[in-house]
Amino acid sequence: MNVAVSQPKPIALNLLLRSQRAIVSDVAWDDLSEPEARRLRELGLDEGVEVELLHRAGMLGGPIACRIGRMTVALRRHVAHAVHVHPLAH
């Protein structure tokens, strides 16, 4: 009997728990403006990259801080929402 194990659906980067690491599964490039998309590409954020959510601003819809490789970057919440990730086990 062959049982297929389905991988959970990816979630938006801004929905990760604090200090949670994840692998980028895809980016909804069409949901971003050209400058936003260019900045993410310049930061090296693309499919297969490991990210970690470090901090979420207290205000609703505020920016988040995340680690991409060895860099710590701030992303607007709607930009982080366009980045879909697979959370890694703690």
PDB file with one MODEL, atoms N, CA, C and O in Angstrom:
MODEL        1
ATOM      1  N   MET A   1       0.832  -1.178   0.000  1.00  0.00           N
ATOM      2  CA  MET A   1       0.000   0.000   0.000  1.00  0.00           C
ATOM      3  C   MET A   1       0.876   1.241   0.000  1.00  0.00           C
ATOM      4  O   MET A   1       1.760   1.385   0.844  1.00  0.00           O
ATOM      5  N   ASN A   2       0.637   2.110  -0.922  1.00  0.00           N
ATOM      6  CA  ASN A   2       1.426   3.326  -1.066  1.00  0.00           C
ATOM      7  C   ASN A   2       0.645   4.511  -0.506  1.00  0.00           C
ATOM      8  O   ASN A   2      -0.388   4.892  -1.058  1.00  0.00           O
ATOM      9  N   VAL A   3       1.132   5.092   0.581  1.00  0.00           N
ATOM     10  CA  VAL A   3       0.443   6.213   1.211  1.00  0.00           C
ATOM     11  C   VAL A   3       1.237   7.480   0.945  1.00  0.00           C
ATOM     12  O   VAL A   3       2.409   7.583   1.308  1.00  0.00           O
ATOM     13  N   ALA A   4       0.591   8.430   0.315  1.00  0.00           N
ATOM     14  CA  ALA A   4       1.253   9.701   0.034  1.00  0.00           C
ATOM     15  C   ALA A   4       1.125  10.605   1.248  1.00  0.00           C
ATOM     16  O   ALA A   4       0.037  10.773   1.799  1.00  0.00           O
ATOM     17  N   VAL A   5       2.233  11.179   1.657  1.00  0.00           N
ATOM     18  CA  VAL A   5       2.229  12.120   2.769  1.00  0.00           C
ATOM     19  C   VAL A   5       2.163  13.517   2.183  1.00  0.00           C
ATOM     20  O   VAL A   5       3.055  13.937   1.445  1.00  0.00           O
ATOM     21  N   SER A   6       1.112  14.227   2.515  1.00  0.00           N
ATOM     22  CA  SER A   6       0.978  15.568   1.960  1.00  0.00           C
ATOM     23  C   SER A   6       1.681  16.578   2.859  1.00  0.00           C
ATOM     24  O   SER A   6       1.604  16.506   4.085  1.00  0.00           O
ATOM     25  N   GLN A   7       2.348  17.494   2.234  1.00  0.00           N
ATOM     26  CA  GLN A   7       3.026  18.552   2.959  1.00  0.00           C
ATOM     27  C   GLN A   7       1.998  19.638   3.267  1.00  0.00           C
ATOM     28  O   GLN A   7       1.182  19.974   2.410  1.00  0.00           O
ATOM     29  N   PRO A   8       2.029  20.193   4.489  1.00  0.00           N
ATOM     30  CA  PRO A   8       1.053  21.231   4.811  1.00  0.00           C
ATOM     31  C   PRO A   8       1.173  22.415   3.857  1.00  0.00           C
ATOM     32  O   PRO A   8       2.235  22.685   3.297  1.00  0.00           O
ATOM     33  N   LYS A   9       0.061  23.107   3.692  1.00  0.00           N
ATOM     34  CA  LYS A   9       0.068  24.281   2.823  1.00  0.00           C
ATOM     35  C   LYS A   9       0.996  25.344   3.398  1.00  0.00           C
ATOM     36  O   LYS A   9       1.100  25.487   4.616  1.00  0.00           O
ATOM     37  N   PRO A  10       1.663  26.081   2.533  1.00  0.00           N
ATOM     38  CA  PRO A  10       2.518  27.163   3.034  1.00  0.00           C
ATOM     39  C   PRO A  10       1.665  28.260   3.665  1.00  0.00           C
ATOM     40  O   PRO A  10       0.484  28.410   3.353  1.00  0.00           O
ATOM     41  N   ILE A  11       2.296  29.024   4.563  1.00  0.00           N
ATOM     42  CA  ILE A  11       1.629  30.161   5.196  1.00  0.00           C
ATOM     43  C   ILE A  11       2.403  31.433   4.866  1.00  0.00           C
ATOM     44  O   ILE A  11       3.545  31.373   4.411  1.00  0.00           O
ATOM     45  N   ALA A  12       1.783  32.564   5.094  1.00  0.00           N
ATOM     46  CA  ALA A  12       2.448  33.845   4.858  1.00  0.00           C
ATOM     47  C   ALA A  12       3.531  34.064   5.914  1.00  0.00           C
ATOM     48  O   ALA A  12       3.354  33.696   7.075  1.00  0.00           O
ATOM     49  N   LEU A  13       4.627  34.650   5.516  1.00  0.00           N
ATOM     50  CA  LEU A  13       5.754  34.915   6.405  1.00  0.00           C
ATOM     51  C   LEU A  13       5.318  35.679   7.652  1.00  0.00           C
ATOM     52  O   LEU A  13       5.805  35.398   8.747  1.00  0.00           O
ATOM     53  N   ASN A  14       4.418  36.629   7.502  1.00  0.00           N
ATOM     54  CA  ASN A  14       4.006  37.439   8.655  1.00  0.00           C
ATOM     55  C   ASN A  14       3.182  36.641   9.673  1.00  0.00           C
ATOM     56  O   ASN A  14       2.908  37.152  10.759  1.00  0.00           O
ATOM     57  N   LEU A  15       2.782  35.406   9.353  1.00  0.00           N
ATOM     58  CA  LEU A  15       2.009  34.585  10.280  1.00  0.00           C
ATOM     59  C   LEU A  15       2.876  33.627  11.103  1.00  0.00           C
ATOM     60  O   LEU A  15       2.366  32.916  11.969  1.00  0.00           O
ATOM     61  N   LEU A  16       4.176  33.608  10.834  1.00  0.00           N
ATOM     62  CA  LEU A  16       5.067  32.762  11.629  1.00  0.00           C
ATOM     63  C   LEU A  16       5.065  33.205  13.081  1.00  0.00           C
ATOM     64  O   LEU A  16       4.785  34.364  13.388  1.00  0.00           O
ATOM     65  N   LEU A  17       5.378  32.273  13.970  1.00  0.00           N
ATOM     66  CA  LEU A  17       5.567  32.615  15.372  1.00  0.00           C
ATOM     67  C   LEU A  17       6.930  33.273  15.536  1.00  0.00           C
ATOM     68  O   LEU A  17       7.832  33.063  14.725  1.00  0.00           O
ATOM     69  N   ARG A  18       7.074  34.065  16.582  1.00  0.00           N
ATOM     70  CA  ARG A  18       8.358  34.723  16.843  1.00  0.00           C
ATOM     71  C   ARG A  18       9.449  33.665  17.055  1.00  0.00           C
ATOM     72  O   ARG A  18       9.225  32.669  17.743  1.00  0.00           O
ATOM     73  N   SER A  19      10.605  33.881  16.474  1.00  0.00           N
ATOM     74  CA  SER A  19      11.773  32.988  16.522  1.00  0.00           C
ATOM     75  C   SER A  19      11.570  31.697  15.728  1.00  0.00           C
ATOM     76  O   SER A  19      12.369  30.769  15.849  1.00  0.00           O
ATOM     77  N   GLN A  20      10.520  31.628  14.925  1.00  0.00           N
ATOM     78  CA  GLN A  20      10.290  30.437  14.111  1.00  0.00           C
ATOM     79  C   GLN A  20      11.016  30.576  12.783  1.00  0.00           C
ATOM     80  O   GLN A  20      10.994  31.631  12.148  1.00  0.00           O
ATOM     81  N   ARG A  21      11.657  29.490  12.380  1.00  0.00           N
ATOM     82  CA  ARG A  21      12.355  29.455  11.102  1.00  0.00           C
ATOM     83  C   ARG A  21      11.472  28.774  10.075  1.00  0.00           C
ATOM     84  O   ARG A  21      10.597  27.979  10.418  1.00  0.00           O
ATOM     85  N   ALA A  22      11.712  29.096   8.807  1.00  0.00           N
ATOM     86  CA  ALA A  22      10.908  28.531   7.727  1.00  0.00           C
ATOM     87  C   ALA A  22      11.706  28.579   6.429  1.00  0.00           C
ATOM     88  O   ALA A  22      12.719  29.271   6.324  1.00  0.00           O
ATOM     89  N   ILE A  23      11.224  27.829   5.451  1.00  0.00           N
ATOM     90  CA  ILE A  23      11.800  27.829   4.105  1.00  0.00           C
ATOM     91  C   ILE A  23      10.791  28.489   3.171  1.00  0.00           C
ATOM     92  O   ILE A  23       9.607  28.151   3.189  1.00  0.00           O
ATOM     93  N   VAL A  24      11.261  29.429   2.358  1.00  0.00           N
ATOM     94  CA  VAL A  24      10.384  30.114   1.412  1.00  0.00           C
ATOM     95  C   VAL A  24       9.948  29.126   0.342  1.00  0.00           C
ATOM     96  O   VAL A  24      10.779  28.496  -0.312  1.00  0.00           O
ATOM     97  N   SER A  25       8.633  28.997   0.169  1.00  0.00           N
ATOM     98  CA  SER A  25       8.113  28.096  -0.869  1.00  0.00           C
ATOM     99  C   SER A  25       7.844  28.858  -2.161  1.00  0.00           C
ATOM    100  O   SER A  25       8.077  28.332  -3.249  1.00  0.00           O
ATOM    101  N   ASP A  26       7.357  30.091  -2.051  1.00  0.00           N
ATOM    102  CA  ASP A  26       7.158  30.927  -3.231  1.00  0.00           C
ATOM    103  C   ASP A  26       6.873  32.360  -2.788  1.00  0.00           C
ATOM    104  O   ASP A  26       6.608  32.627  -1.616  1.00  0.00           O
ATOM    105  N   VAL A  27       6.933  33.261  -3.745  1.00  0.00           N
ATOM    106  CA  VAL A  27       6.636  34.674  -3.506  1.00  0.00           C
ATOM    107  C   VAL A  27       5.587  35.094  -4.528  1.00  0.00           C
ATOM    108  O   VAL A  27       5.727  34.824  -5.721  1.00  0.00           O
ATOM    109  N   ALA A  28       4.540  35.755  -4.054  1.00  0.00           N
ATOM    110  CA  ALA A  28       3.491  36.269  -4.943  1.00  0.00           C
ATOM    111  C   ALA A  28       3.976  37.603  -5.516  1.00  0.00           C
ATOM    112  O   ALA A  28       3.569  38.676  -5.070  1.00  0.00           O
ATOM    113  N   TRP A  29       4.849  37.507  -6.506  1.00  0.00           N
ATOM    114  CA  TRP A  29       5.483  38.699  -7.069  1.00  0.00           C
ATOM    115  C   TRP A  29       4.458  39.695  -7.605  1.00  0.00           C
ATOM    116  O   TRP A  29       4.680  40.903  -7.525  1.00  0.00           O
ATOM    117  N   ASP A  30       3.345  39.213  -8.148  1.00  0.00           N
ATOM    118  CA  ASP A  30       2.332  40.106  -8.715  1.00  0.00           C
ATOM    119  C   ASP A  30       1.618  40.941  -7.658  1.00  0.00           C
ATOM    120  O   ASP A  30       0.982  41.943  -7.987  1.00  0.00           O
ATOM    121  N   ASP A  31       1.718  40.538  -6.386  1.00  0.00           N
ATOM    122  CA  ASP A  31       1.087  41.294  -5.291  1.00  0.00           C
ATOM    123  C   ASP A  31       1.960  42.439  -4.800  1.00  0.00           C
ATOM    124  O   ASP A  31       1.547  43.215  -3.939  1.00  0.00           O
ATOM    125  N   LEU A  32       3.159  42.545  -5.345  1.00  0.00           N
ATOM    126  CA  LEU A  32       4.120  43.556  -4.900  1.00  0.00           C
ATOM    127  C   LEU A  32       4.352  44.605  -5.978  1.00  0.00           C
ATOM    128  O   LEU A  32       4.227  44.334  -7.172  1.00  0.00           O
ATOM    129  N   SER A  33       4.691  45.807  -5.528  1.00  0.00           N
ATOM    130  CA  SER A  33       5.073  46.836  -6.496  1.00  0.00           C
ATOM    131  C   SER A  33       6.454  46.478  -7.041  1.00  0.00           C
ATOM    132  O   SER A  33       7.160  45.653  -6.461  1.00  0.00           O
ATOM    133  N   GLU A  34       6.833  47.092  -8.143  1.00  0.00           N
ATOM    134  CA  GLU A  34       8.141  46.810  -8.747  1.00  0.00           C
ATOM    135  C   GLU A  34       9.288  47.100  -7.774  1.00  0.00           C
ATOM    136  O   GLU A  34      10.197  46.278  -7.662  1.00  0.00           O
ATOM    137  N   PRO A  35       9.283  48.250  -7.057  1.00  0.00           N
ATOM    138  CA  PRO A  35      10.376  48.486  -6.099  1.00  0.00           C
ATOM    139  C   PRO A  35      10.408  47.463  -4.959  1.00  0.00           C
ATOM    140  O   PRO A  35      11.486  47.066  -4.516  1.00  0.00           O
ATOM    141  N   GLU A  36       9.233  47.034  -4.481  1.00  0.00           N
ATOM    142  CA  GLU A  36       9.194  46.030  -3.413  1.00  0.00           C
ATOM    143  C   GLU A  36       9.753  44.702  -3.896  1.00  0.00           C
ATOM    144  O   GLU A  36      10.544  44.069  -3.196  1.00  0.00           O
ATOM    145  N   ALA A  37       9.352  44.277  -5.080  1.00  0.00           N
ATOM    146  CA  ALA A  37       9.839  43.023  -5.649  1.00  0.00           C
ATOM    147  C   ALA A  37      11.352  43.086  -5.889  1.00  0.00           C
ATOM    148  O   ALA A  37      12.072  42.129  -5.603  1.00  0.00           O
ATOM    149  N   ARG A  38      11.821  44.210  -6.411  1.00  0.00           N
ATOM    150  CA  ARG A  38      13.256  44.377  -6.665  1.00  0.00           C
ATOM    151  C   ARG A  38      14.048  44.288  -5.360  1.00  0.00           C
ATOM    152  O   ARG A  38      15.108  43.664  -5.317  1.00  0.00           O
ATOM    153  N   ARG A  39      13.530  44.917  -4.288  1.00  0.00           N
ATOM    154  CA  ARG A  39      14.228  44.886  -2.995  1.00  0.00           C
ATOM    155  C   ARG A  39      14.318  43.456  -2.460  1.00  0.00           C
ATOM    156  O   ARG A  39      15.370  43.047  -1.970  1.00  0.00           O
ATOM    157  N   LEU A  40      13.232  42.698  -2.549  1.00  0.00           N
ATOM    158  CA  LEU A  40      13.274  41.312  -2.073  1.00  0.00           C
ATOM    159  C   LEU A  40      14.291  40.498  -2.857  1.00  0.00           C
ATOM    160  O   LEU A  40      15.027  39.695  -2.284  1.00  0.00           O
ATOM    161  N   ARG A  41      14.331  40.704  -4.154  1.00  0.00           N
ATOM    162  CA  ARG A  41      15.314  39.980  -4.978  1.00  0.00           C
ATOM    163  C   ARG A  41      16.737  40.381  -4.608  1.00  0.00           C
ATOM    164  O   ARG A  41      17.630  39.536  -4.554  1.00  0.00           O
ATOM    165  N   GLU A  42      16.948  41.675  -4.354  1.00  0.00           N
ATOM    166  CA  GLU A  42      18.286  42.150  -3.969  1.00  0.00           C
ATOM    167  C   GLU A  42      18.711  41.574  -2.618  1.00  0.00           C
ATOM    168  O   GLU A  42      19.897  41.351  -2.378  1.00  0.00           O
ATOM    169  N   LEU A  43      17.745  41.339  -1.746  1.00  0.00           N
ATOM    170  CA  LEU A  43      18.036  40.749  -0.436  1.00  0.00           C
ATOM    171  C   LEU A  43      18.262  39.244  -0.529  1.00  0.00           C
ATOM    172  O   LEU A  43      18.686  38.616   0.441  1.00  0.00           O
ATOM    173  N   GLY A  44      17.980  38.667  -1.696  1.00  0.00           N
ATOM    174  CA  GLY A  44      18.167  37.236  -1.886  1.00  0.00           C
ATOM    175  C   GLY A  44      16.986  36.411  -1.424  1.00  0.00           C
ATOM    176  O   GLY A  44      17.105  35.198  -1.252  1.00  0.00           O
ATOM    177  N   LEU A  45      15.846  37.052  -1.220  1.00  0.00           N
ATOM    178  CA  LEU A  45      14.666  36.329  -0.754  1.00  0.00           C
ATOM    179  C   LEU A  45      13.950  35.717  -1.945  1.00  0.00           C
ATOM    180  O   LEU A  45      13.340  36.420  -2.750  1.00  0.00           O
ATOM    181  N   ASP A  46      14.034  34.397  -2.045  1.00  0.00           N
ATOM    182  CA  ASP A  46      13.417  33.667  -3.143  1.00  0.00           C
ATOM    183  C   ASP A  46      13.159  32.232  -2.681  1.00  0.00           C
ATOM    184  O   ASP A  46      13.505  31.872  -1.556  1.00  0.00           O
ATOM    185  N   GLU A  47      12.573  31.440  -3.511  1.00  0.00           N
ATOM    186  CA  GLU A  47      12.233  30.061  -3.190  1.00  0.00           C
ATOM    187  C   GLU A  47      13.447  29.288  -2.679  1.00  0.00           C
ATOM    188  O   GLU A  47      14.527  29.349  -3.267  1.00  0.00           O
ATOM    189  N   GLY A  48      13.256  28.557  -1.570  1.00  0.00           N
ATOM    190  CA  GLY A  48      14.312  27.724  -1.012  1.00  0.00           C
ATOM    191  C   GLY A  48      15.167  28.395   0.047  1.00  0.00           C
ATOM    192  O   GLY A  48      15.977  27.726   0.688  1.00  0.00           O
ATOM    193  N   VAL A  49      15.013  29.691   0.250  1.00  0.00           N
ATOM    194  CA  VAL A  49      15.815  30.431   1.225  1.00  0.00           C
ATOM    195  C   VAL A  49      15.222  30.246   2.624  1.00  0.00           C
ATOM    196  O   VAL A  49      14.003  30.225   2.795  1.00  0.00           O
ATOM    197  N   GLU A  50      16.093  30.116   3.613  1.00  0.00           N
ATOM    198  CA  GLU A  50      15.626  30.008   4.998  1.00  0.00           C
ATOM    199  C   GLU A  50      15.452  31.401   5.586  1.00  0.00           C
ATOM    200  O   GLU A  50      16.303  32.273   5.409  1.00  0.00           O
ATOM    201  N   VAL A  51      14.335  31.604   6.290  1.00  0.00           N
ATOM    202  CA  VAL A  51      14.044  32.872   6.961  1.00  0.00           C
ATOM    203  C   VAL A  51      13.643  32.578   8.404  1.00  0.00           C
ATOM    204  O   VAL A  51      13.270  31.455   8.745  1.00  0.00           O
ATOM    205  N   GLU A  52      13.727  33.602   9.237  1.00  0.00           N
ATOM    206  CA  GLU A  52      13.307  33.480  10.635  1.00  0.00           C
ATOM    207  C   GLU A  52      12.609  34.765  11.036  1.00  0.00           C
ATOM    208  O   GLU A  52      13.139  35.854  10.813  1.00  0.00           O
ATOM    209  N   LEU A  53      11.427  34.653  11.625  1.00  0.00           N
ATOM    210  CA  LEU A  53      10.721  35.831  12.113  1.00  0.00           C
ATOM    211  C   LEU A  53      11.321  36.209  13.456  1.00  0.00           C
ATOM    212  O   LEU A  53      11.334  35.403  14.386  1.00  0.00           O
ATOM    213  N   LEU A  54      11.825  37.450  13.559  1.00  0.00           N
ATOM    214  CA  LEU A  54      12.476  37.895  14.781  1.00  0.00           C
ATOM    215  C   LEU A  54      11.572  38.757  15.653  1.00  0.00           C
ATOM    216  O   LEU A  54      11.551  38.602  16.874  1.00  0.00           O
ATOM    217  N   HIS A  55      10.834  39.656  15.035  1.00  0.00           N
ATOM    218  CA  HIS A  55      10.043  40.612  15.808  1.00  0.00           C
ATOM    219  C   HIS A  55       8.889  41.121  14.969  1.00  0.00           C
ATOM    220  O   HIS A  55       8.995  41.264  13.751  1.00  0.00           O
ATOM    221  N   ARG A  56       7.795  41.390  15.640  1.00  0.00           N
ATOM    222  CA  ARG A  56       6.613  41.957  15.008  1.00  0.00           C
ATOM    223  C   ARG A  56       6.313  43.270  15.717  1.00  0.00           C
ATOM    224  O   ARG A  56       6.232  43.296  16.945  1.00  0.00           O
ATOM    225  N   ALA A  57       6.147  44.363  14.972  1.00  0.00           N
ATOM    226  CA  ALA A  57       5.819  45.646  15.593  1.00  0.00           C
ATOM    227  C   ALA A  57       4.478  45.528  16.304  1.00  0.00           C
ATOM    228  O   ALA A  57       3.576  44.837  15.830  1.00  0.00           O
ATOM    229  N   GLY A  58       4.351  46.197  17.431  1.00  0.00           N
ATOM    230  CA  GLY A  58       3.154  46.089  18.253  1.00  0.00           C
ATOM    231  C   GLY A  58       1.887  46.576  17.584  1.00  0.00           C
ATOM    232  O   GLY A  58       0.802  46.063  17.859  1.00  0.00           O
ATOM    233  N   MET A  59       2.008  47.543  16.721  1.00  0.00           N
ATOM    234  CA  MET A  59       0.797  48.089  16.107  1.00  0.00           C
ATOM    235  C   MET A  59       0.264  47.174  15.018  1.00  0.00           C
ATOM    236  O   MET A  59       1.030  46.503  14.326  1.00  0.00           O
ATOM    237  N   LEU A  60      -1.045  47.154  14.873  1.00  0.00           N
ATOM    238  CA  LEU A  60      -1.682  46.318  13.861  1.00  0.00           C
ATOM    239  C   LEU A  60      -1.204  46.749  12.476  1.00  0.00           C
ATOM    240  O   LEU A  60      -1.304  47.920  12.110  1.00  0.00           O
ATOM    241  N   GLY A  61      -0.693  45.803  11.724  1.00  0.00           N
ATOM    242  CA  GLY A  61      -0.230  46.099  10.372  1.00  0.00           C
ATOM    243  C   GLY A  61       1.157  46.709  10.305  1.00  0.00           C
ATOM    244  O   GLY A  61       1.607  47.121   9.236  1.00  0.00           O
ATOM    245  N   GLY A  62       1.842  46.768  11.448  1.00  0.00           N
ATOM    246  CA  GLY A  62       3.192  47.332  11.470  1.00  0.00           C
ATOM    247  C   GLY A  62       4.195  46.390  10.837  1.00  0.00           C
ATOM    248  O   GLY A  62       3.854  45.259  10.490  1.00  0.00           O
ATOM    249  N   PRO A  63       5.424  46.842  10.682  1.00  0.00           N
ATOM    250  CA  PRO A  63       6.447  46.022  10.027  1.00  0.00           C
ATOM    251  C   PRO A  63       6.875  44.839  10.883  1.00  0.00           C
ATOM    252  O   PRO A  63       6.601  44.787  12.082  1.00  0.00           O
ATOM    253  N   ILE A  64       7.549  43.896  10.245  1.00  0.00           N
ATOM    254  CA  ILE A  64       8.151  42.768  10.945  1.00  0.00           C
ATOM    255  C   ILE A  64       9.648  42.790  10.682  1.00  0.00           C
ATOM    256  O   ILE A  64      10.105  43.328   9.673  1.00  0.00           O
ATOM    257  N   ALA A  65      10.400  42.205  11.590  1.00  0.00           N
ATOM    258  CA  ALA A  65      11.839  42.026  11.385  1.00  0.00           C
ATOM    259  C   ALA A  65      12.076  40.542  11.177  1.00  0.00           C
ATOM    260  O   ALA A  65      11.549  39.709  11.914  1.00  0.00           O
ATOM    261  N   CYS A  66      12.860  40.221  10.182  1.00  0.00           N
ATOM    262  CA  CYS A  66      13.176  38.817   9.937  1.00  0.00           C
ATOM    263  C   CYS A  66      14.632  38.687   9.543  1.00  0.00           C
ATOM    264  O   CYS A  66      15.280  39.648   9.129  1.00  0.00           O
ATOM    265  N   ARG A  67      15.124  37.471   9.686  1.00  0.00           N
ATOM    266  CA  ARG A  67      16.500  37.162   9.310  1.00  0.00           C
ATOM    267  C   ARG A  67      16.451  36.408   7.996  1.00  0.00           C
ATOM    268  O   ARG A  67      15.725  35.425   7.844  1.00  0.00           O
ATOM    269  N   ILE A  68      17.238  36.890   7.054  1.00  0.00           N
ATOM    270  CA  ILE A  68      17.414  36.226   5.761  1.00  0.00           C
ATOM    271  C   ILE A  68      18.912  35.964   5.657  1.00  0.00           C
ATOM    272  O   ILE A  68      19.702  36.887   5.458  1.00  0.00           O
ATOM    273  N   GLY A  69      19.287  34.711   5.792  1.00  0.00           N
ATOM    274  CA  GLY A  69      20.717  34.407   5.847  1.00  0.00           C
ATOM    275  C   GLY A  69      21.298  35.016   7.114  1.00  0.00           C
ATOM    276  O   GLY A  69      20.839  34.707   8.214  1.00  0.00           O
ATOM    277  N   ARG A  70      22.297  35.876   6.975  1.00  0.00           N
ATOM    278  CA  ARG A  70      22.893  36.548   8.130  1.00  0.00           C
ATOM    279  C   ARG A  70      22.410  37.984   8.273  1.00  0.00           C
ATOM    280  O   ARG A  70      22.872  38.705   9.158  1.00  0.00           O
ATOM    281  N   MET A  71      21.485  38.412   7.415  1.00  0.00           N
ATOM    282  CA  MET A  71      20.968  39.781   7.462  1.00  0.00           C
ATOM    283  C   MET A  71      19.685  39.844   8.265  1.00  0.00           C
ATOM    284  O   MET A  71      18.866  38.926   8.225  1.00  0.00           O
ATOM    285  N   THR A  72      19.518  40.939   8.998  1.00  0.00           N
ATOM    286  CA  THR A  72      18.255  41.228   9.648  1.00  0.00           C
ATOM    287  C   THR A  72      17.616  42.366   8.864  1.00  0.00           C
ATOM    288  O   THR A  72      18.227  43.419   8.682  1.00  0.00           O
ATOM    289  N   VAL A  73      16.391  42.157   8.403  1.00  0.00           N
ATOM    290  CA  VAL A  73      15.715  43.152   7.574  1.00  0.00           C
ATOM    291  C   VAL A  73      14.311  43.410   8.107  1.00  0.00           C
ATOM    292  O   VAL A  73      13.695  42.538   8.719  1.00  0.00           O
ATOM    293  N   ALA A  74      13.821  44.610   7.866  1.00  0.00           N
ATOM    294  CA  ALA A  74      12.443  44.968   8.196  1.00  0.00           C
ATOM    295  C   ALA A  74      11.620  44.901   6.915  1.00  0.00           C
ATOM    296  O   ALA A  74      12.042  45.380   5.862  1.00  0.00           O
ATOM    297  N   LEU A  75      10.451  44.304   7.025  1.00  0.00           N
ATOM    298  CA  LEU A  75       9.542  44.206   5.885  1.00  0.00           C
ATOM    299  C   LEU A  75       8.181  44.745   6.291  1.00  0.00           C
ATOM    300  O   LEU A  75       7.698  44.486   7.394  1.00  0.00           O
ATOM    301  N   ARG A  76       7.575  45.490   5.394  1.00  0.00           N
ATOM    302  CA  ARG A  76       6.193  45.897   5.633  1.00  0.00           C
ATOM    303  C   ARG A  76       5.337  44.648   5.700  1.00  0.00           C
ATOM    304  O   ARG A  76       5.637  43.642   5.057  1.00  0.00           O
ATOM    305  N   ARG A  77       4.271  44.718   6.481  1.00  0.00           N
ATOM    306  CA  ARG A  77       3.430  43.542   6.710  1.00  0.00           C
ATOM    307  C   ARG A  77       2.850  43.004   5.399  1.00  0.00           C
ATOM    308  O   ARG A  77       2.795  41.789   5.208  1.00  0.00           O
ATOM    309  N   HIS A  78       2.415  43.896   4.488  1.00  0.00           N
ATOM    310  CA  HIS A  78       1.829  43.399   3.231  1.00  0.00           C
ATOM    311  C   HIS A  78       2.884  42.743   2.335  1.00  0.00           C
ATOM    312  O   HIS A  78       2.556  41.862   1.540  1.00  0.00           O
ATOM    313  N   VAL A  79       4.132  43.160   2.456  1.00  0.00           N
ATOM    314  CA  VAL A  79       5.209  42.515   1.694  1.00  0.00           C
ATOM    315  C   VAL A  79       5.459  41.120   2.259  1.00  0.00           C
ATOM    316  O   VAL A  79       5.587  40.155   1.506  1.00  0.00           O
ATOM    317  N   ALA A  80       5.529  41.014   3.588  1.00  0.00           N
ATOM    318  CA  ALA A  80       5.729  39.711   4.228  1.00  0.00           C
ATOM    319  C   ALA A  80       4.564  38.773   3.929  1.00  0.00           C
ATOM    320  O   ALA A  80       4.748  37.558   3.853  1.00  0.00           O
ATOM    321  N   HIS A  81       3.382  39.324   3.760  1.00  0.00           N
ATOM    322  CA  HIS A  81       2.203  38.508   3.453  1.00  0.00           C
ATOM    323  C   HIS A  81       2.318  37.859   2.062  1.00  0.00           C
ATOM    324  O   HIS A  81       1.723  36.809   1.820  1.00  0.00           O
ATOM    325  N   ALA A  82       3.074  38.474   1.161  1.00  0.00           N
ATOM    326  CA  ALA A  82       3.251  37.938  -0.194  1.00  0.00           C
ATOM    327  C   ALA A  82       4.299  36.831  -0.249  1.00  0.00           C
ATOM    328  O   ALA A  82       4.442  36.165  -1.275  1.00  0.00           O
ATOM    329  N   VAL A  83       5.036  36.630   0.850  1.00  0.00           N
ATOM    330  CA  VAL A  83       6.070  35.595   0.918  1.00  0.00           C
ATOM    331  C   VAL A  83       5.469  34.379   1.619  1.00  0.00           C
ATOM    332  O   VAL A  83       5.072  34.466   2.780  1.00  0.00           O
ATOM    333  N   HIS A  84       5.403  33.250   0.920  1.00  0.00           N
ATOM    334  CA  HIS A  84       4.803  32.036   1.462  1.00  0.00           C
ATOM    335  C   HIS A  84       5.908  31.079   1.894  1.00  0.00           C
ATOM    336  O   HIS A  84       6.861  30.838   1.153  1.00  0.00           O
ATOM    337  N   VAL A  85       5.769  30.539   3.101  1.00  0.00           N
ATOM    338  CA  VAL A  85       6.822  29.727   3.692  1.00  0.00           C
ATOM    339  C   VAL A  85       6.281  28.412   4.255  1.00  0.00           C
ATOM    340  O   VAL A  85       5.093  28.282   4.549  1.00  0.00           O
ATOM    341  N   HIS A  86       7.188  27.445   4.395  1.00  0.00           N
ATOM    342  CA  HIS A  86       6.917  26.189   5.089  1.00  0.00           C
ATOM    343  C   HIS A  86       7.670  26.262   6.413  1.00  0.00           C
ATOM    344  O   HIS A  86       8.901  26.241   6.413  1.00  0.00           O
ATOM    345  N   PRO A  87       6.954  26.347   7.556  1.00  0.00           N
ATOM    346  CA  PRO A  87       7.621  26.417   8.858  1.00  0.00           C
ATOM    347  C   PRO A  87       8.447  25.157   9.122  1.00  0.00           C
ATOM    348  O   PRO A  87       8.077  24.051   8.726  1.00  0.00           O
ATOM    349  N   LEU A  88       9.581  25.362   9.804  1.00  0.00           N
ATOM    350  CA  LEU A  88      10.431  24.253  10.213  1.00  0.00           C
ATOM    351  C   LEU A  88      10.099  23.909  11.671  1.00  0.00           C
ATOM    352  O   LEU A  88       9.659  24.770  12.433  1.00  0.00           O
ATOM    353  N   ALA A  89      10.311  22.666  12.043  1.00  0.00           N
ATOM    354  CA  ALA A  89      10.062  22.241  13.425  1.00  0.00           C
ATOM    355  C   ALA A  89      11.027  22.964  14.353  1.00  0.00           C
ATOM    356  O   ALA A  89      12.176  23.228  14.001  1.00  0.00           O
ATOM    357  N   HIS A  90      10.540  23.273  15.530  1.00  0.00           N
ATOM    358  CA  HIS A  90      11.392  23.975  16.537  1.00  0.00           C
ATOM    359  C   HIS A  90      12.478  23.093  17.036  1.00  0.00           C
ATOM    360  O   HIS A  90      13.277  23.511  17.874  1.00  0.00           O
TER     361      HIS A  90
ENDMDL
END
